């Protein structure tokens, strides 16, 4: 349960943005179709959270790969 609280507190802004975008996309899809049906517009929140996580991981990878190259970023002199 503690991990869920930490995840929500760390990503609350992205969760709110994903929920708002989901509502917008659902209304757009329903208006375009002319009837209520469930489609990919409901994947907006999971995709937003996945993109945030992937971008954070890529930042970690870039810092790892280029942070210690040529002595930069290391404390050794």
C-alpha positions as a Markdown table, in Angstrom:
| # | Residue | x | y | z |
|---|---|---|---|---|
| 1 | Unk | 0.0 | 0.0 | 0.0 |
| 2 | Unk | 2.9 | 2.3 | 0.8 |
| 3 | Unk | 4.3 | 1.9 | -2.8 |
| 4 | Unk | 0.9 | 2.9 | -4.3 |
| 5 | Unk | 0.9 | 6.1 | -2.1 |
| 6 | Unk | 4.5 | 6.9 | -3.2 |
| 7 | Unk | 3.6 | 6.3 | -6.9 |
| 8 | Unk | 0.5 | 8.5 | -6.7 |
| 9 | Unk | 2.4 | 11.3 | -4.8 |
| 10 | Unk | 5.2 | 11.2 | -7.4 |
| 11 | Unk | 2.9 | 11.2 | -10.4 |
| 12 | Unk | -0.2 | 13.1 | -9.3 |
| 13 | Unk | 0.2 | 15.8 | -12.0 |
| 14 | Unk | 0.5 | 13.2 | -14.8 |
| 15 | Unk | -2.5 | 11.2 | -13.4 |
| 16 | Unk | -4.6 | 14.4 | -13.4 |
| 17 | Unk | -3.5 | 15.3 | -16.9 |
| 18 | Unk | -4.2 | 11.8 | -18.2 |
| 19 | Unk | -7.7 | 11.9 | -16.7 |
| 20 | Unk | -8.5 | 15.2 | -18.2 |
| 21 | Unk | -7.1 | 14.1 | -21.6 |
| 22 | Unk | -9.1 | 10.9 | -21.4 |
| 23 | Unk | -12.3 | 12.8 | -20.9 |
| 24 | Unk | -11.5 | 15.1 | -23.9 |
| 25 | Unk | -10.6 | 12.2 | -26.1 |
| 26 | Unk | -13.7 | 10.2 | -25.1 |
| 27 | Unk | -16.0 | 13.1 | -25.9 |
| 28 | Unk | -14.2 | 13.6 | -29.3 |
| 29 | Unk | -14.5 | 9.9 | -30.2 |
| 30 | Unk | -18.1 | 9.7 | -29.2 |
| 31 | Unk | -18.9 | 12.8 | -31.2 |
| 32 | Unk | -17.1 | 11.5 | -34.3 |
| 33 | Unk | -18.7 | 8.1 | -34.2 |
| 34 | Unk | -22.1 | 9.4 | -33.4 |
| 35 | Unk | -22.7 | 6.6 | -30.8 |
| 36 | Unk | -21.2 | 5.3 | -27.6 |
| 37 | Unk | -18.5 | 2.7 | -28.1 |
| 38 | Unk | -15.3 | 1.8 | -26.3 |
| 39 | Unk | -12.1 | 2.2 | -28.1 |
| 40 | Unk | -8.5 | 3.2 | -27.8 |
| 41 | Unk | -9.4 | 6.6 | -26.3 |
| 42 | Unk | -9.7 | 4.8 | -22.9 |
| 43 | Unk | -6.0 | 4.0 | -23.0 |
| 44 | Unk | -5.0 | 7.6 | -22.7 |
| 45 | Unk | -4.2 | 7.5 | -18.9 |
| 46 | Unk | -2.1 | 4.3 | -19.1 |
| 47 | Unk | -0.2 | 5.6 | -22.1 |
| 48 | Unk | 0.6 | 9.0 | -20.4 |
| 49 | Unk | 1.9 | 7.2 | -17.4 |
| 50 | Unk | 3.9 | 4.8 | -19.5 |
| 51 | Unk | 5.5 | 7.6 | -21.5 |
| 52 | Unk | 6.4 | 9.4 | -18.3 |
| 53 | Unk | 8.1 | 6.3 | -16.9 |
| 54 | Unk | 9.9 | 5.6 | -20.2 |
| 55 | Unk | 11.2 | 9.2 | -20.4 |
| 56 | Unk | 12.4 | 9.0 | -16.8 |
| 57 | Unk | 14.2 | 5.7 | -17.5 |
| 58 | Unk | 15.8 | 7.1 | -20.6 |
| 59 | Unk | 17.1 | 10.0 | -18.7 |
| 60 | Unk | 18.6 | 7.6 | -16.2 |
| 61 | Unk | 20.3 | 5.7 | -19.0 |
| 62 | Unk | 21.6 | 8.9 | -20.6 |
| 63 | Unk | 23.0 | 10.1 | -17.3 |
| 64 | Unk | 24.6 | 6.7 | -16.7 |
| 65 | Unk | 26.1 | 6.4 | -20.2 |
| 66 | Unk | 27.4 | 10.0 | -20.5 |
| 67 | Unk | 27.8 | 11.1 | -16.9 |
| 68 | Unk | 31.1 | 9.5 | -16.1 |
| 69 | Unk | 32.7 | 9.7 | -19.6 |
| 70 | Unk | 36.2 | 11.3 | -19.7 |
| 71 | Unk | 36.1 | 11.8 | -16.0 |
| 72 | Unk | 33.2 | 14.2 | -16.0 |
| 73 | Unk | 30.8 | 13.6 | -13.2 |
| 74 | Unk | 33.2 | 11.5 | -11.1 |
| 75 | Unk | 34.7 | 12.7 | -7.9 |
| 76 | Unk | 38.2 | 11.3 | -8.7 |
| 77 | Unk | 40.9 | 13.7 | -9.6 |
